């Protein structure tokens, strides 16, 4: 079994070397499709043994990825981006197991988005049989002969660095993705997944009103078996909260929280909305439930472990602090920091508690 790393890049000299170094000795070949770099991206790739294919950028990520698949000479493609790092699991064993179990299946790996720590399963092991291709200008998906393939979870883990605030700002990433998604939605207006991705991207860009419209549209179109259903409702809840509509948001989220009782993300947004509305005991129970779910990888879409850790503990600390229970508040802030040592809001909470009382 030959394993090919397939990667697309444009002006990625700040990230590419570490990405390629992370798969040294793991893959049999490296294919880099350069979509118009003006920096040292191509030279860095060649210095690490990559075969570089140049292709003009066509505002279509799937087109570039399919070029990388077509250029690869292996049996299975391991797909990475320049701002990602292979960090865990035996990817060769995963690829061999994939071919042994089902030569037409794809393999899903866990992507850990930093600095948030959110986790999502994404198809990144693709059989190089000419039948599996990417579709979509952005947030592209692998299909087999144009239809949904079998997807098998693997134990492979990849770190994604591209959501760090300075990186997002430097690349104008959110604006670019909104533009591409708007084109996709215009071309495929009945696609719930595209409307969902547009909505969550607009929400991340601070455009809550537009995000709300897109997410509402996605909810109307949502298939019964959509794997991203819970995350869609959570995103819509956050959009409504930003618009000052927490009562409406809680009515939307509560039945989903009941259906996804093992998903801390949904329990967290329901508790947060209850706190907004002054339902303190409901909020307290919700945040405690989140902490009980620590360590789980639930269904429903992208998962943020902070909802079962630092974020939930911090909110319990805030509630205790406001109610004058100083020792309890201190304990919750310390628990949040034990989970995430860099949790700035909890450090600020401890600082407030340590400050001398003002007369």
Beta strands, then each sheet from edge to edge (+ up, - down):
strand 1: 3-9
strand 2: 29-34
strand 3: 51-54
strand 4: 76-81
strand 5: 84-88
strand 6: 106-113
strand 7: 118-127
strand 8: 132-135
strand 9: 141-144
strand 10: 151-160
strand 11: 303-304
sheet 1: 3+ 2+ 1+ 4+ 7- 6+ 10+ 5-
sheet 2: 3+ 2+ 1+ 4+ 7- 11+
sheet 3: 8+ 9-
end
